[in-house]
C-alpha cells in the first residue's frame, strides 16, 4: 500500500472511530493493536491540544486564569488529567466496546495507580522504553481484554510544574517530554 493510500485508510478508520463505530466491529477487520493505536491517536491529540492551547497558554504563559483540581470552587480550568477522565466517563456511559484511563506509577490521586498486574507491567515498560507502546491480554471478570498502554508525557510546562509542585506528588523531578504516566485502553475480545 502506498503512502497516500495508507493515509486515506488511516484517516477513514479514525473518522469511523470518532463517529461512533464500535472498537470490536473495527477489530473484526483489523488487529486490535491497530484499533487501539487509532483510538489513542485521537485521545493524545485532544489531550495535547487542551494542555498546550488552553491550560499552558492561559494559566502559565498569559496568566489569565489558573488550572486547579478544585476548578469549580476556584473558578478555574479543569486540569488536563481531569478533562481526560471526564471524557473516559462519558464514553463509558455510551458504550462498553472499549474503555480508557490515565494511570501512573507516581499518581497524585491514588485512584490513578495501576490496579492489575498487566497495568503495572505496561506502565513500567513504557517508562523504561520511551517511544514504545505495550500490548497484552488479560482476563477481568470473566472477560478477556486486549489491553494497550501508551506513554503519557509532559508536553507542556504546566504538566511538569503541577506534578513537581503538588503536595501529594510521590515524585517531584519530572522534566518536559518525560513519561509521567500512561493511557490504558481496553477492548473486550470477541470469543
C-alpha positions in Angstrom: 0.0 0.0 0.0 1.5 3.4 -0.9 1.8 6.3 1.5 -1.3 8.2 0.2 -3.5 5.1 0.3 -2.3 4.3 3.8 -3.0 7.9 5.0 -6.5 7.7 3.4 -7.2 4.4 5.0 -6.0 5.6 8.4 -8.0 8.8 8.2 -11.1 6.8 7.3 -10.6 4.5 10.2 -10.0 7.3 12.6 -13.2 9.0 11.3 -15.1 5.8 11.9 -13.8 5.7 15.5 -14.7 9.4 16.1 -18.2 9.0 14.7 -19.1 6.0 16.8 -18.1 2.8 15.1 -17.5 0.2 17.7 -14.0 -0.9 18.5 -14.9 -4.6 18.4 -16.6 -4.2 15.0 -13.5 -2.5 13.6 -11.3 -5.1 15.2 -13.0 -7.8 13.1 -11.4 -6.3 10.1 -8.0 -5.3 11.6 -5.8 -6.2 14.5 -6.8 -4.9 18.0 -3.5 -3.2 18.2 -4.4 -1.0 15.2 -7.8 -0.1 16.6 -6.2 0.8 19.9 -3.5 2.8 18.2 -6.1 4.8 16.3 -8.2 5.4 19.5 -5.0 6.6 21.3 -4.1 8.9 18.4 -7.4 10.8 18.8 -7.1 10.9 22.7 -3.5 12.0 22.6 -4.2 14.7 20.1 -7.2 16.1 22.0 -5.2 16.0 25.3 -2.2 17.7 23.8 -4.3 20.5 22.3 -6.1 21.1 25.6 -2.9 21.1 27.6 -0.9 23.3 25.2 -3.5 25.7 23.8 -5.8 26.1 26.8 -4.1 25.3 30.1 -0.5 26.1 29.3 -1.3 29.2 27.3 -4.0 30.7 29.6 -2.6 29.6 33.0 1.2 29.6 32.5 2.0 32.0 29.7 -0.7 34.6 29.8 -1.7 34.0 33.5 -5.3 34.9 32.7 -6.9 32.0 34.7 -5.4 29.2 36.7 -6.0 25.5 36.4 -7.0 23.7 39.5 -8.0 20.3 40.7 -10.8 22.2 42.6 -11.8 24.0 39.4 -15.4 24.6 40.4 -14.6 26.1 43.8 -11.7 28.1 42.4 -13.5 29.2 39.2 -10.5 27.7 37.3 -9.8 25.4 34.3 -10.0 21.7 34.9 -6.6 20.0 34.8 -5.8 18.1 31.7 -6.0 14.8 33.6 -9.5 15.7 34.8 -10.6 16.6 31.3 -9.3 13.2 30.2 -11.1 11.4 33.0 -14.4 13.3 32.2 -14.1 12.1 28.6 -13.5 8.5 29.7 -16.5 8.6 32.0 -18.8 9.9 29.2 -17.5 7.2 26.8 -18.2 4.5 29.5 -21.8 5.8 29.7 -22.3 5.4 25.9 -20.5 2.1 25.1 -18.9 -1.0 26.5 -16.9 -1.5 23.3 -13.8 -0.1 24.9 -12.6 1.8 28.0 -9.7 4.0 28.7 -8.0 5.6 31.7 -5.0 7.6 32.6 -2.8 5.9 35.2 0.7 6.4 36.7 3.3 4.7 38.7 3.6 8.0 40.5 -0.1 9.1 40.9 -1.0 12.3 42.7 -4.5 10.9 43.2 -4.2 7.3 44.4 -7.2 6.1 42.4 -4.9 6.6 39.3 -2.5 4.0 40.4 -2.3 0.7 38.4 -4.8 -1.9 39.7 -3.9 -5.0 37.7 -0.6 -6.8 37.2 -0.8 -6.0 33.4 -1.3 -2.3 34.1 1.8 -2.3 36.4 3.8 -4.2 33.8 2.7 -1.9 31.0 3.4 1.3 32.9 6.8 0.1 33.8 7.5 -1.0 30.2 6.6 2.4 28.8 8.7 4.2 31.5 11.7 2.0 30.7 11.3 2.1 26.9 10.5 5.7 25.7 8.6 5.8 22.4 7.4 2.2 22.6 3.8 1.0 23.4 2.9 -2.0 25.4 0.3 -4.6 24.4 -1.1 -7.5 26.3 -4.2 -9.6 27.1 -5.8 -10.0 30.5 -9.0 -11.6 31.9 -11.1 -9.4 34.2 -14.5 -10.5 35.5 -14.6 -13.5 33.1 -14.0 -11.3 30.0 -10.8 -11.4 28.0 -9.5 -7.9 27.0 -6.9 -6.7 24.6 -5.1 -4.1 26.7 -2.7 -1.4 25.4 -0.6 1.1 27.4 0.7 4.3 25.8 3.1 6.8 27.3 1.7 10.0 28.6 4.5 12.5 28.6 4.8 16.0 30.0 4.0 18.0 26.8 4.0 21.5 28.5 5.5 23.3 31.4 2.0 23.2 33.1 2.2 19.4 33.3 5.7 19.3 34.8 5.3 22.2 37.3 2.0 20.9 38.5 3.2 17.4 39.3 6.6 18.5 40.7 4.9 21.1 42.9 1.9 19.2 44.2 1.9 18.4 47.9 0.7 14.8 47.3 3.1 14.0 44.4 5.2 11.0 45.1 7.7 12.3 42.5 8.9 15.9 42.1 11.6 15.7 39.5 9.7 15.3 36.2 11.2 17.0 33.1 9.4 18.2 30.0 9.0 15.3 27.5 9.4 12.7 30.2 6.9 9.8 30.7 4.7 10.8 33.6 2.1 8.1 33.3 0.2 6.0 30.7 -3.1 5.8 28.8 -4.6 2.3 29.2 -7.1 1.2 26.6 -9.1 -2.0 26.9 -11.1 -3.7 24.2 -13.1 -6.8 25.0 -12.1 -9.6 22.7 -14.8 -11.4 20.8 -14.9 -15.1 21.6 
